[in-house]
Amino acid sequence: MRHSESNLIGIGLYTPAEAGRLLRISPAKISRWLRGHEVAGRRYESLWTPQVDLGDEGFALGFRDLQEVRVADAFIKRGLSPQRVRQAIEMARAIVQDERPLSTARFRTDGRSIFLQVAEEDGEAKLIDLFRKQFAFKEILERSLVHLDYDEAGIPSRWWPLGRSRSVVIDPARSFGQPIEAETSVPVEALVNAVTAEGSPEAAALAWDVPVRAVKRALAFRREMDARQAA
């Protein structure tokens, strides 16, 4: 279904470039994973269908897509091919009962056996050994899902990209999933723009009636994102 602004509430909206900056993953890689691609005449299907359909304008990621990409990237870095990740996702959907299973709380307990089965079908000894080791699977998954809050159903609900101590949170139910300063609930973008308009963090804080520390946290977050984009 093509999405309008009204039905993006609770889903979030991120371009591949925005997602890449938040996740520290190449936007081109994200696009290949979620749109599919061809190599030497062979078609590789997408890992899953993105949450946001923009019609002729392309695609965008939702909040759940962000979290799934985080997990997929972690396993691909450990040697699993994107095609095997897609196979694991297809198996996991039926077991976990969720269209995007990799980032669910239940996958943290059931996912190891799913990936082990995929590795055994692939026949690669290195991957089989990896998924037989409980500690190795947990290490990969926990590192990829760090700083994530879950709702009562075990579905990801909020993400603190730089950790809770930095006080910037991404919540798909607020500001269309754009980063917000947690203490004040003001979008990071608004506070950063206010500094440009007003001339200083102090003046921006006065304009928004928020503590100066909130503005400085927004600026620190933006600097980190800019550094990632430049890297």
FENWO-V352392 format. One line per field, one symbol per residue. psi: psi as a letter, one per 20 degrees, with the letter a starting at -180 (. if undefined). burial: + if it has 24 or more other ideal C-beta (glycine too) atoms within 12 Angstrom, else -. A space follows every 50 residues. Layout:
psi=???
burial=???
This chain:
psi=ppqrhhjipigroprhggghghilqphhgggghiirrpplipporqhrpq hoojciicrrqrghgghghggggghhhjipqhhhghghggghghgilphn hhjqhhhhhihghghggghhhhjohghghgihoghgghggghhhkqkpqq ahjkpphqpnhjqhhikpqooiipkkjqpqphhikppggggghhgghhiq hghhhghilrqhhgghhgghggggghhhhh.
burial=--+----+--++++++-++++++++-+--++++++----------+++++ +++-----++++++++++++++++++-+++-++++++++++++--+-+-+ ++++++++-+++-+++-++-------+--++----++--++--++-+++- ----++++++++---+++++++-+++++++++++-+++-+++-++----- +--++--+-+-+-+++++++++-++------
